[in-house]
Amino acid sequence: MLFRVLKPAKRQRWRSLPSRGQVTLILTRRRSALRRKPPARWTLGERTPRVLKAKLKLPAARAPAQIQPQKIPIAGQSKEMTVSDTEGAAQENQLLTTARTRPVFGTFVIEFFSPGLPTLLKQAGADWVLFDLEHSGFGLDAARAPIAVARQTGITAVVRVPGPHQHLVSTALDAGADAIMVPWVESAADAKRIASWIKYPPLGVRGSAFGIAGDQYVGGPAEAAQRAADARTFFLPQIETPGAVEEVDAIAALPGVDVPFVGPLDLSTNLGVPGDFTAPAVERALERVLEACAAHSKVPGIFAPTIELACRWSDMGFRMVSLAADTALLSWAFADGLEAIRKG
């Protein structure tokens, strides 16, 4: 049997295997070498050469320092918050505060998950933007970049998750969402359970993770970070069925519910009048939502598929109104422009 040996000059030749005695001698020497301890100069102790220590920049031995509380800014506040600071913990998201004085308008993103879209909408006057993961066919990965831009731009980022599941809510919050919309909330019990996923203990059961996208990679003391997140985030349960309308007063009464949000197409469909938004049954349902929100100081929200309905429902009393979706807005703008061109 032959084996190939590479010489330093990269020339190749063949020779026979070493004898059994030579193999035994080689293995014995290698085992002895493995048993030997490395020279003292290899360790990073007192005998480490000063030159090597300088290159590695080894710190001098010292007692552990006391960790000082890191200050974390709260959205909408100029004051900073520490673990020992209790001011501002109960303040709500700035969008909700604004909605108590005037309607706040936004739109649903169903197709164009571009990182630049939140900035474009902010410049156009939008107060908030919703990334729809229920009907878009996109997952949270598509929304991560525009959510980050929205946080930097100062436009409230809402995520509608596909359904009432805790892992969908928690991952959207950890990705940086300011608010969570959940479809098909049928009862106060459903709303209470979902609301607990959005807040940290003792208000809820949200799992803690900091130094990530959810807190813009700030980190810091857990208690301060939790209070800041609880003040910033809010919950929009969707009112889309007759059962939800019957329970809307109990839903709006819950501390963790902020914006009971009507889905008019599903609501009209489930009331037996699909797409007829002026039907008496739909009008009565909307009135009940408004009454419940007024009774419990909550912000009523609704999706308006047309400009006319956005005007009608905001005049009616809805305070968080979506002007259609990104696809409709682009289609309207292009159609109007094209019509104007053709008319000359």
Steps between C-alpha positions, in 0.01 A plus 500: 500500500625849410413851618584842359727748685517871409853640514570867583589567135151369408653204319322170542645152530388164628659300775405199709330527841727526808571182692295400806784607731520843340122550536516405871784749560311782322179442698689483831668835433169663405324376816786637711471837328125516568551426869745788545360823643531807280782739584424758766519774238181362339285574805360839587615507860770682689772360270339639184752728325417868534504542122232232459292652779520837329383354170209319665416803717433282801319687779657521840340289771246697701189456710167486312360849453151595606267517199330837473141521372492581129259774398244412234301765312124450492320565174341842504693624803806720534556366851708185540393206710697282740410208722448732795287743297124457513402806298346440158439129551125544459514729196343353188632490145511846342272390214223413746543836672469677164195291406314641800521848347465427126465201264829331412528362148711223356483219248545125468810366324402186313737496203785753519717404798769749400728640773438848361121481516459613866706813429298572187173465692629717784590775253152467348343566842422150627500444875541123489557207267382141532691205356243235419617142550147357482403569140830597335661159472818649648662395826667699774837490321358729232384750761813520716684764292202736453412465870853612592473798265159591642645507852779732385263718296252549783196343337320239712554147367207259545516132405190294429586141580323216313319372807471496880818308580755604761811424297375723215440788740828468690719476189334807345566696821859379512540617140412852614125538447340779701157339494336168421171448317341158538210383279198297607482601864167351601471572870638688798673178606681488165600865528623462858718202410653675197556825691708310755743398224579865424598622849774389738426370850316598711273643228540198273715202412723630219843337499800726557769559240700823475786632290302390193286673236209530742684755714717631214801310641521720811494232770551622854320420826210261444245683713549832322493334158179314585322814621609695192373223269169474687449876460579489127308192386125465460236250388235520227247212517295479182122514523382298201211278609157534665645319802777758535244781472297343780815485715644836397415675827677231703791503254540877521488486880819293519813692614717339230271595212579835336334519157197282419545498123214421260558290190194616301519253213506193723249659738253577220552152356436334835190716545365370169555817294849463348645833393186699587658737750190717535263212580306554825659195663849633427409851617366362829815294552723803442295705746544232765877503451509878534284492813720236664817693423352823635386326819849362572717780353637283221593607147261359235663392174379390158623406152352730234521356147417834335566870558127563542471238774813633673332842517166353608638280775746756638211749521297229670759475779763246398842628602748256344410466134675310223469656156482181296827314425820561306371322189186713484689825559739431212216395271296812583791735445596348166140484376435863596821616335432304185147634478626856536756445224241357262264789565783736412 
